[in-house]
Amino acid sequence: MTDPAKVRRHAERVRELVASVVRSQIKDPRLGMITITDARITADLRDATVFYTVLGDAAAQAGTAAALESAKGMLRSTVGKALGLRHSPTLTFVLDDVQDQVKHIDDLLAAARNADAEVQRLAANARYAGDAQPYRLDESDTEDENEDEDDNPPAGGDRR
C-alpha cells in the first residue's frame, strides 16, 4: 500500500511539472491559453490524470487537446525523470469543464431568484380565500382551557 500523503505529493508535483513544461518547452502553435488545474495519480503511481482548462471556443479546446496528445511522450519522460519513480506514470489529459458548470449553476441561481421574487410579488397582494381564522372559537371554550392549565402542574416537571 502506498501512503496517501505520498500520492498527494506526487500528484501535486505532476501538476507543477506539466504546467512548467507546457509553459516553457512546448512550442506547438495549436496550444491555446491553457491552465493546468489539477492532477490525480493512482495509488500504485502508474497512471496520472491531468485536468486542464482552455480559454477560447471549441476549436481552441480541440487544438489544445491535440497539442497535448502529441507532446504526451515528452511530458511523460519529464515527469518520470523528475519524480524518480521506477515506472513513469502514463498521462491522461482531461478537459476540466469547471467554467461551464459554474455558468450553468449561476443561470440556475438567477432563475431561482427570479422565481422567488415573483412569488414574493404575488404574495404581497394575496388574501385568504375565506376567513383569516377558519376555525370557530367560542369564548367559553377559551376560558375553560385557561382554567384547566392553571389547575394542573406541567407534566414531567419538578414535583416537590
The 8 nearest C-alpha neighbors of each residue, nearest first, counted from 0:
[[1, 2, 42, 43, 3, 6, 44, 5],
 [2, 0, 42, 3, 43, 6, 5, 44],
 [1, 3, 5, 4, 6, 0, 42, 7],
 [4, 2, 6, 5, 7, 1, 42, 8],
 [5, 3, 7, 6, 2, 8, 1, 9],
 [4, 6, 8, 2, 3, 7, 9, 1],
 [5, 7, 3, 9, 4, 8, 10, 42],
 [8, 6, 10, 4, 5, 9, 11, 3],
 [9, 7, 5, 11, 10, 6, 12, 4],
 [8, 10, 12, 6, 11, 7, 13, 5],
 [11, 9, 7, 13, 39, 12, 38, 8],
 [12, 10, 14, 8, 13, 9, 7, 15],
 [11, 13, 9, 15, 10, 14, 16, 8],
 [14, 12, 10, 16, 11, 15, 17, 9],
 [15, 13, 11, 38, 17, 12, 16, 37],
 [16, 14, 12, 18, 13, 17, 19, 11],
 [17, 15, 19, 13, 18, 14, 12, 20],
 [16, 18, 20, 14, 19, 15, 21, 13],
 [19, 17, 21, 15, 16, 20, 35, 22],
 [18, 20, 16, 22, 17, 21, 15, 23],
 [21, 19, 24, 17, 23, 22, 18, 16],
 [22, 20, 18, 25, 19, 23, 24, 17],
 [21, 23, 19, 20, 18, 24, 25, 17],
 [22, 24, 20, 21, 19, 25, 26, 18],
 [25, 23, 20, 21, 26, 22, 19, 27],
 [26, 24, 21, 27, 23, 20, 22, 70],
 [25, 27, 24, 28, 30, 23, 21, 22],
 [26, 28, 29, 30, 25, 66, 70, 63],
 [29, 27, 30, 26, 31, 66, 62, 63],
 [30, 28, 62, 27, 63, 66, 31, 65],
 [29, 31, 63, 28, 27, 66, 62, 32],
 [32, 30, 63, 33, 59, 29, 53, 54],
 [31, 33, 54, 53, 34, 30, 55, 52],
 [34, 32, 53, 31, 52, 54, 35, 51],
 [33, 35, 52, 51, 36, 53, 32, 18],
 [34, 36, 51, 18, 50, 37, 52, 33],
 [37, 35, 51, 50, 34, 52, 38, 14],
 [38, 36, 50, 49, 35, 14, 39, 51],
 [39, 37, 49, 14, 10, 48, 50, 11],
 [40, 38, 48, 10, 47, 49, 37, 41],
 [39, 41, 47, 10, 46, 44, 48, 42],
 [40, 42, 44, 43, 46, 45, 47, 39],
 [41, 43, 44, 1, 6, 40, 3, 0],
 [42, 44, 41, 45, 1, 0, 46, 40],
 [45, 43, 41, 42, 40, 46, 88, 6],
 [44, 46, 88, 43, 89, 41, 87, 86],
 [47, 45, 89, 88, 41, 40, 44, 90],
 [48, 46, 40, 90, 39, 89, 88, 91],
 [47, 49, 91, 39, 38, 90, 92, 40],
 [48, 50, 38, 92, 37, 91, 93, 47],
 [51, 49, 93, 37, 95, 36, 94, 38],
 [50, 52, 35, 36, 94, 95, 34, 93],
 [53, 51, 34, 95, 33, 94, 35, 54],
 [54, 52, 33, 32, 60, 55, 34, 31],
 [53, 55, 32, 33, 52, 31, 56, 59],
 [56, 54, 59, 53, 57, 60, 32, 58],
 [55, 57, 59, 58, 60, 54, 53, 61],
 [56, 58, 60, 59, 61, 55, 62, 53],
 [59, 57, 61, 60, 56, 62, 55, 63],
 [60, 58, 62, 56, 57, 61, 55, 31],
 [61, 59, 57, 63, 58, 62, 53, 64],
 [60, 62, 64, 58, 63, 59, 57, 65],
 [63, 61, 29, 59, 65, 64, 60, 58],
 [62, 64, 30, 66, 60, 65, 61, 31],
 [63, 65, 61, 67, 62, 66, 60, 68],
 [64, 66, 68, 62, 63, 67, 61, 69],
 [67, 65, 63, 69, 68, 64, 30, 29],
 [68, 66, 70, 64, 69, 65, 71, 63],
 [69, 67, 65, 71, 66, 70, 64, 92],
 [68, 70, 66, 67, 71, 65, 72, 73],
 [71, 69, 67, 68, 73, 72, 74, 66],
 [70, 72, 74, 68, 73, 69, 67, 75],
 [73, 71, 75, 74, 70, 76, 69, 68],
 [72, 74, 76, 75, 70, 71, 77, 78],
 [75, 73, 71, 77, 72, 76, 78, 70],
 [76, 74, 78, 72, 77, 73, 79, 71],
 [75, 77, 73, 79, 74, 78, 72, 80],
 [78, 76, 74, 80, 75, 79, 81, 73],
 [77, 79, 75, 81, 76, 80, 82, 74],
 [80, 78, 87, 76, 82, 77, 81, 75],
 [79, 81, 77, 83, 78, 82, 76, 84],
 [80, 82, 78, 79, 83, 77, 16, 84],
 [83, 81, 79, 84, 80, 78, 9, 12],
 [84, 82, 80, 81, 79, 85, 87, 86],
 [85, 83, 86, 82, 87, 79, 80, 81],
 [84, 86, 87, 83, 79, 82, 88, 80],
 [87, 85, 84, 88, 45, 79, 44, 83],
 [86, 88, 79, 84, 89, 75, 85, 45],
 [89, 87, 45, 46, 47, 86, 44, 90],
 [88, 90, 46, 47, 45, 87, 75, 91],
 [91, 89, 47, 48, 88, 46, 75, 92],
 [90, 92, 48, 49, 47, 93, 89, 46],
 [93, 91, 49, 48, 50, 90, 94, 51],
 [94, 92, 50, 95, 49, 51, 91, 48],
 [93, 95, 51, 50, 52, 96, 92, 53],
 [94, 96, 51, 52, 50, 97, 93, 36],
 [97, 95, 99, 98, 94, 100, 52, 51],
 [96, 98, 100, 99, 95, 101, 52, 102],
 [97, 99, 101, 100, 96, 102, 95, 52],
 [100, 98, 102, 96, 101, 97, 103, 104],
 [99, 101, 103, 97, 102, 98, 104, 96],
 [102, 100, 98, 104, 103, 99, 97, 105],
 [101, 103, 105, 99, 100, 104, 106, 98],
 [102, 104, 100, 106, 101, 105, 99, 107],
 [105, 103, 107, 101, 106, 102, 100, 108],
 [104, 106, 102, 108, 107, 103, 101, 109],
 [107, 105, 103, 109, 104, 108, 102, 110],
 [108, 106, 104, 110, 105, 109, 111, 103],
 [109, 107, 111, 105, 110, 106, 104, 112],
 [108, 110, 112, 106, 111, 107, 105, 113],
 [111, 109, 107, 113, 108, 112, 114, 106],
 [110, 112, 108, 114, 109, 113, 115, 107],
 [113, 111, 109, 115, 110, 114, 116, 108],
 [112, 114, 116, 110, 115, 111, 117, 109],
 [113, 115, 111, 117, 116, 112, 110, 118],
 [116, 114, 118, 112, 117, 113, 111, 119],
 [115, 117, 119, 113, 114, 118, 120, 112],
 [116, 118, 120, 114, 115, 119, 113, 121],
 [119, 117, 115, 121, 120, 116, 122, 114],
 [120, 118, 122, 116, 117, 121, 123, 115],
 [121, 119, 117, 123, 118, 122, 116, 124],
 [120, 122, 118, 119, 123, 124, 117, 125],
 [123, 121, 125, 119, 124, 120, 118, 126],
 [122, 124, 120, 121, 125, 119, 118, 126],
 [123, 125, 122, 121, 126, 120, 119, 127],
 [126, 124, 122, 123, 121, 127, 128, 120],
 [127, 125, 128, 124, 122, 129, 131, 123],
 [126, 128, 129, 131, 130, 125, 132, 133],
 [127, 129, 126, 130, 131, 125, 133, 132],
 [130, 128, 127, 131, 133, 132, 126, 134],
 [129, 131, 132, 133, 127, 128, 134, 126],
 [130, 132, 127, 133, 129, 128, 126, 134],
 [133, 131, 130, 134, 135, 129, 136, 127],
 [134, 132, 130, 131, 135, 129, 136, 127],
 [135, 133, 132, 136, 130, 131, 137, 129],
 [136, 134, 137, 133, 132, 138, 130, 140],
 [135, 137, 138, 134, 140, 141, 139, 132],
 [138, 136, 140, 139, 135, 141, 142, 134],
 [137, 139, 141, 140, 136, 142, 143, 135],
 [138, 140, 142, 137, 141, 143, 136, 144],
 [141, 139, 143, 137, 138, 142, 144, 136],
 [140, 142, 144, 138, 143, 139, 145, 137],
 [141, 143, 139, 145, 144, 140, 146, 138],
 [144, 142, 146, 140, 145, 141, 139, 147],
 [143, 145, 147, 141, 142, 146, 148, 140],
 [144, 146, 142, 148, 143, 147, 141, 149],
 [147, 145, 143, 149, 148, 144, 142, 150],
 [148, 146, 144, 150, 149, 145, 143, 151],
 [147, 149, 145, 146, 150, 151, 144, 152],
 [148, 150, 146, 147, 151, 145, 152, 144],
 [151, 149, 147, 148, 146, 152, 145, 153],
 [150, 152, 148, 149, 147, 153, 154, 146],
 [153, 151, 154, 150, 149, 156, 148, 158],
 [154, 152, 156, 155, 151, 157, 148, 158],
 [155, 153, 156, 152, 151, 157, 158, 148],
 [156, 154, 153, 157, 158, 152, 151, 159],
 [155, 157, 154, 153, 158, 152, 159, 151],
 [156, 158, 159, 155, 153, 154, 152, 151],
 [159, 157, 156, 152, 155, 153, 154, 151],
 [158, 157, 156, 152, 155, 153, 154, 151]]
